Every structure is written in C-alpha cells, then in structure tokens.
Amino acid sequence: MGEILALVEARLRTALGEPDARAGVTFLGTERIEVLRFIDGDVVRYATLGMSAQPMADPTSPLADPVKGPRAELVLSVRAGLADTDQVLRPLAVLAASPQVEGLIVAPGASLDLGQPLWTAAPFSSVLVAEPGGLVEDLELDEPYEPVRFLPLLPMTHNEAAWKRVRGAQELQERWLSHGTDLRDPLRTSVALD
C-alpha cells in the first residue's frame, strides 16, 4: 500500500505544489493518516494522505475486500489568516480514518459530522463531501484497483447540516451558489435558509 500512497502524494504535489507542513495521526487499529498543508496565495489547503491505502468496504458485507472498493482522500480549502485553521489537522485525520474505524463509504453528497468545531470557535462541526475532479484529478491505478478520488470538503454550519438532511446536498449547494456564499471563508455565517 506504500506504493499507492507514494502515487497519491505525487498527484497532490503536482496539483497543489510542495506542502509546507505535515502532521500524522494514528488511531488504534488503523493505518497512519497524514494531513499535508499547502499554501496557495491567500488560500490554505489541507489534504489527507493514508485514507486511500485501503479500499472502503460496504459496511453490510461480512468480509472487506482488500483490493476492490472505492478509494479516496479528502481536501479542505479555506482562506488563510482569518482563523487558526491548522487545528483542523486532527479532525481531518478522524474523518479520513472513518472508513477503517466505522466501516463508512465516503462519497459525494455525504455529510460527515465531527460533533465538535473543526477548529476553535469555528461555526462548522460538519462537512459536505463534494464531487471530485476539480482541484485534484482522480488518480488511476492498475487493475483491479479502483482510482483514488480526491473529495473536496465544504464546511457546513449546524443549520446548513440540518437543512441538508431534509432537502439534500444538491439543494444546499444551489442555495450556496445563488447567495454567492464564500465556502472558503472560515468565519462565514450560515446561508439564508428561508
């Protein structure tokens, strides 16, 4: 699996440049998850490295397939200098470990809830998983492995997360778009949900 992670890191470096910091977290019974930080002007991006080492398994399946299954890494982009967003390193590692720990399949449209702010005083405790392919292209692997997808995370306020549960991810994203919401603003308030 080290070979896959080396390819994943190379893809991240190609798309985002050289990381200026990295941190690693190991949870009991899981592989190490690293979070790399990339600075791009006034935007800081955090990308996980390690989630794709194992395929995500269907939680209803009695046995996890060690080869087949979706693979992904998570990417969060926020405006730099407005909040102490580096505290998001551990929460991101927790989210990246959730497929191994909880048997989740993380896919676009899903909500991931931490139950605590992403960083101190953050108005967000959950994220919406967005469609891949924009910022970092999928990484194709040799058969029979599925490609590694780089899933953007969009922070949600408590009200947005509740609204998304009722109305769905598509309607929330349309609401953000129609109101010109800056999803990279670490201090933003909830979009109008009337």
C-alpha positions as a LaTeX table, in Angstrom:
\begin{tabular}{lrrr}
\hline
Residue & $x$ (\AA) & $y$ (\AA) & $z$ (\AA) \\
\hline
Met1 & 0.00 & 0.00 & 0.00 \\
Gly2 & 3.01 & 2.28 & 0.38 \\
Glu3 & 3.27 & 2.39 & $-3.42$ \\
Ile4 & $-0.31$ & 3.71 & $-3.70$ \\
Leu5 & 0.35 & 6.40 & $-1.10$ \\
Ala6 & 3.54 & 7.47 & $-2.89$ \\
Leu7 & 1.50 & 7.91 & $-6.09$ \\
Val8 & $-1.20$ & 9.80 & $-4.17$ \\
Glu9 & 1.35 & 12.17 & $-2.65$ \\
Ala10 & 2.91 & 12.74 & $-6.08$ \\
Arg11 & $-0.53$ & 13.62 & $-7.50$ \\
Leu12 & $-1.16$ & 16.06 & $-4.63$ \\
Arg13 & 2.23 & 17.71 & $-5.20$ \\
Thr14 & 1.58 & 18.00 & $-8.94$ \\
Ala15 & $-1.82$ & 19.63 & $-8.36$ \\
Leu16 & $-1.12$ & 21.73 & $-5.25$ \\
Gly17 & 2.66 & 22.27 & $-5.12$ \\
Glu18 & 5.01 & 21.43 & $-2.28$ \\
Pro19 & 3.43 & 21.01 & 1.16 \\
Asp20 & 4.81 & 23.42 & 3.73 \\
Ala21 & 3.76 & 21.27 & 6.71 \\
Arg22 & 2.51 & 17.78 & 7.51 \\
Ala23 & 1.19 & 16.03 & 10.59 \\
Gly24 & 0.37 & 12.39 & 11.24 \\
Val25 & $-2.18$ & 10.70 & 13.46 \\
Thr26 & $-2.55$ & 7.01 & 14.23 \\
Phe27 & $-5.75$ & 5.64 & 15.71 \\
Leu28 & $-5.93$ & 2.28 & 17.47 \\
Gly29 & $-6.35$ & $-0.45$ & 14.87 \\
Thr30 & $-5.83$ & 1.79 & 11.84 \\
Glu31 & $-3.07$ & 2.80 & 9.48 \\
Arg32 & $-1.38$ & 6.18 & 9.97 \\
Ile33 & $-3.22$ & 9.14 & 8.43 \\
Glu34 & $-1.20$ & 12.20 & 7.48 \\
Val35 & $-2.55$ & 15.66 & 6.70 \\
Leu36 & $-0.50$ & 17.84 & 4.34 \\
Arg37 & $-0.84$ & 21.62 & 4.26 \\
Phe38 & $-0.40$ & 23.58 & 1.04 \\
Ile39 & $-0.35$ & 27.38 & 0.80 \\
Asp40 & $-1.71$ & 28.90 & $-2.42$ \\
Gly41 & $-1.74$ & 32.68 & $-2.11$ \\
Asp42 & $-4.46$ & 33.58 & 0.39 \\
Val43 & $-5.85$ & 30.02 & 0.45 \\
Val44 & $-4.59$ & 27.18 & 2.60 \\
Arg45 & $-5.43$ & 23.63 & 1.55 \\
Tyr46 & $-5.34$ & 20.57 & 3.77 \\
Ala47 & $-5.18$ & 17.14 & 2.12 \\
Thr48 & $-5.27$ & 13.75 & 3.79 \\
Leu49 & $-2.77$ & 11.04 & 2.91 \\
Gly50 & $-3.46$ & 7.49 & 4.04 \\
Met51 & $-7.21$ & 7.10 & 3.65 \\
Ser52 & $-6.70$ & 5.55 & 0.19 \\
Ala53 & $-4.26$ & 2.89 & 1.45 \\
Gln54 & $-7.22$ & 0.52 & 1.87 \\
Pro55 & $-10.41$ & 0.41 & $-0.20$ \\
Met56 & $-13.59$ & 1.50 & 1.54 \\
Ala57 & $-15.76$ & $-1.52$ & 2.25 \\
Asp58 & $-19.53$ & $-1.92$ & 2.22 \\
Pro59 & $-20.49$ & $-1.89$ & 5.92 \\
Thr60 & $-23.09$ & $-4.62$ & 5.29 \\
Ser61 & $-20.52$ & $-7.00$ & 3.79 \\
Pro62 & $-19.26$ & $-9.69$ & 6.20 \\
Leu63 & $-15.73$ & $-9.52$ & 4.75 \\
Ala64 & $-13.83$ & $-6.48$ & 3.50 \\
Asp65 & $-12.22$ & $-6.97$ & 0.10 \\
Pro66 & $-8.52$ & $-6.00$ & 0.45 \\
Val67 & $-8.31$ & $-4.97$ & $-3.23$ \\
Lys68 & $-11.67$ & $-3.91$ & $-4.66$ \\
Gly69 & $-13.64$ & $-0.91$ & $-3.50$ \\
Pro70 & $-13.59$ & 2.87 & $-3.75$ \\
Arg71 & $-10.52$ & 4.79 & $-2.59$ \\
Ala72 & $-10.38$ & 8.45 & $-1.64$ \\
Glu73 & $-8.53$ & 11.26 & 0.07 \\
Leu74 & $-10.07$ & 14.44 & 1.50 \\
Val75 & $-9.21$ & 18.05 & 0.60 \\
Leu76 & $-10.31$ & 21.14 & 2.56 \\
Ser77 & $-9.64$ & 24.69 & 1.29 \\
Val78 & $-10.03$ & 27.80 & 3.50 \\
Arg79 & $-8.89$ & 31.41 & 3.40 \\
Ala80 & $-5.60$ & 31.86 & 5.26 \\
Gly81 & $-5.04$ & 34.19 & 8.20 \\
Leu82 & $-8.66$ & 34.64 & 9.32 \\
Ala83 & $-8.79$ & 31.83 & 11.91 \\
Asp84 & $-6.49$ & 29.22 & 13.43 \\
Thr85 & $-7.49$ & 26.62 & 10.87 \\
Asp86 & $-4.37$ & 24.49 & 11.47 \\
Gln87 & $-6.36$ & 22.97 & 14.34 \\
Val88 & $-8.32$ & 21.10 & 11.64 \\
Leu89 & $-5.45$ & 18.60 & 11.22 \\
Arg90 & $-6.72$ & 16.10 & 13.81 \\
Pro91 & $-10.42$ & 16.42 & 12.83 \\
Leu92 & $-9.46$ & 15.79 & 9.18 \\
Ala93 & $-7.48$ & 12.71 & 10.20 \\
Val94 & $-10.53$ & 11.49 & 12.17 \\
Leu95 & $-12.72$ & 11.89 & 9.08 \\
Ala96 & $-10.13$ & 10.13 & 6.90 \\
Ala97 & $-9.95$ & 7.21 & 9.35 \\
Ser98 & $-13.75$ & 6.81 & 9.50 \\
Pro99 & $-13.90$ & 4.21 & 6.67 \\
Gln100 & $-11.48$ & 1.96 & 8.59 \\
Val101 & $-12.90$ & 2.67 & 12.05 \\
Glu102 & $-16.63$ & 2.84 & 11.31 \\
Gly103 & $-16.91$ & 0.98 & 8.02 \\
Leu104 & $-18.19$ & 4.03 & 6.14 \\
Ile105 & $-18.03$ & 4.63 & 2.41 \\
Val106 & $-17.33$ & 8.34 & 1.96 \\
Ala107 & $-18.91$ & 9.56 & $-1.27$ \\
Pro108 & $-20.08$ & 12.85 & $-2.83$ \\
Gly109 & $-23.26$ & 14.15 & $-1.22$ \\
Ala110 & $-22.48$ & 12.61 & 2.16 \\
Ser111 & $-22.31$ & 14.59 & 5.39 \\
Leu112 & $-19.53$ & 13.90 & 7.86 \\
Asp113 & $-20.15$ & 15.20 & 11.38 \\
Leu114 & $-17.43$ & 15.58 & 14.00 \\
Gly115 & $-19.69$ & 16.65 & 16.87 \\
Gln116 & $-17.24$ & 19.44 & 17.66 \\
Pro117 & $-15.95$ & 22.53 & 15.80 \\
Leu118 & $-13.45$ & 21.92 & 13.01 \\
Trp119 & $-11.15$ & 24.38 & 14.84 \\
Thr120 & $-11.56$ & 26.56 & 17.95 \\
Ala121 & $-14.62$ & 28.82 & 17.60 \\
Ala122 & $-15.36$ & 27.51 & 14.09 \\
Pro123 & $-19.02$ & 27.83 & 13.13 \\
Phe124 & $-18.74$ & 24.39 & 11.49 \\
Ser125 & $-18.81$ & 20.91 & 13.03 \\
Ser126 & $-19.64$ & 19.00 & 9.86 \\
Val127 & $-18.71$ & 18.97 & 6.20 \\
Leu128 & $-20.44$ & 18.16 & 2.94 \\
Val129 & $-18.47$ & 15.87 & 0.62 \\
Ala130 & $-18.41$ & 17.47 & $-2.84$ \\
Glu131 & $-17.79$ & 16.00 & $-6.29$ \\
Pro132 & $-14.15$ & 15.16 & $-7.12$ \\
Gly133 & $-12.19$ & 16.04 & $-10.23$ \\
Gly134 & $-11.92$ & 19.81 & $-9.98$ \\
Leu135 & $-8.88$ & 20.73 & $-7.94$ \\
Val136 & $-7.06$ & 17.37 & $-7.98$ \\
Glu137 & $-7.77$ & 14.87 & $-10.76$ \\
Asp138 & $-8.58$ & 11.25 & $-9.93$ \\
Leu139 & $-5.53$ & 9.00 & $-9.76$ \\
Glu140 & $-5.98$ & 5.95 & $-11.98$ \\
Leu141 & $-4.43$ & 2.77 & $-10.57$ \\
Asp142 & $-3.62$ & $-0.54$ & $-12.29$ \\
Glu143 & $-6.38$ & $-3.16$ & $-12.42$ \\
Pro144 & $-8.09$ & $-4.40$ & $-10.30$ \\
Tyr145 & $-7.71$ & $-1.29$ & $-8.09$ \\
Glu146 & $-10.28$ & 1.48 & $-8.39$ \\
Pro147 & $-9.00$ & 5.05 & $-8.89$ \\
Val148 & $-8.23$ & 7.30 & $-5.94$ \\
Arg149 & $-10.69$ & 10.20 & $-5.84$ \\
Phe150 & $-9.81$ & 13.48 & $-4.15$ \\
Leu151 & $-13.01$ & 14.61 & $-2.43$ \\
Pro152 & $-13.40$ & 18.32 & $-1.58$ \\
Leu153 & $-14.94$ & 19.05 & 1.83 \\
Leu154 & $-17.32$ & 22.00 & 2.22 \\
Pro155 & $-17.78$ & 23.13 & 5.85 \\
Met156 & $-21.41$ & 23.34 & 6.99 \\
Thr157 & $-22.93$ & 25.25 & 9.89 \\
His158 & $-25.29$ & 23.38 & 12.21 \\
Asn159 & $-28.33$ & 24.92 & 10.44 \\
Glu160 & $-26.97$ & 24.09 & 6.99 \\
Ala161 & $-26.34$ & 20.48 & 8.02 \\
Ala162 & $-29.90$ & 20.17 & 9.36 \\
Trp163 & $-31.30$ & 21.75 & 6.18 \\
Lys164 & $-29.21$ & 19.40 & 4.02 \\
Arg165 & $-30.62$ & 16.36 & 5.87 \\
Val166 & $-34.13$ & 17.47 & 4.90 \\
Arg167 & $-33.58$ & 18.98 & 1.43 \\
Gly168 & $-30.47$ & 17.14 & 0.19 \\
Ala169 & $-26.95$ & 18.08 & $-0.84$ \\
Gln170 & $-27.91$ & 19.41 & $-4.28$ \\
Glu171 & $-30.37$ & 21.95 & $-2.88$ \\
Leu172 & $-27.87$ & 23.15 & $-0.28$ \\
Gln173 & $-25.19$ & 23.62 & $-2.94$ \\
Glu174 & $-27.66$ & 25.51 & $-5.14$ \\
Arg175 & $-28.54$ & 27.72 & $-2.16$ \\
Trp176 & $-24.86$ & 28.49 & $-1.56$ \\
Leu177 & $-24.38$ & 29.28 & $-5.25$ \\
Ser178 & $-27.45$ & 31.52 & $-5.56$ \\
His179 & $-26.37$ & 33.54 & $-2.50$ \\
Gly180 & $-22.72$ & 33.83 & $-3.61$ \\
Thr181 & $-21.53$ & 32.08 & $-0.44$ \\
Asp182 & $-17.74$ & 32.07 & 0.02 \\
Leu183 & $-17.29$ & 28.47 & 1.16 \\
Arg184 & $-13.60$ & 29.12 & 1.88 \\
Asp185 & $-14.37$ & 31.80 & 4.48 \\
Pro186 & $-13.54$ & 30.18 & 7.86 \\
Leu187 & $-15.66$ & 32.78 & 9.66 \\
Arg188 & $-18.75$ & 32.80 & 7.45 \\
Thr189 & $-22.24$ & 32.52 & 8.85 \\
Ser190 & $-25.00$ & 30.23 & 7.67 \\
Val191 & $-26.52$ & 30.95 & 4.28 \\
Ala192 & $-30.15$ & 32.18 & 4.35 \\
Leu193 & $-32.34$ & 29.08 & 4.56 \\
Asp194 & $-35.83$ & 30.57 & 4.25 \\
\hline
\end{tabular}
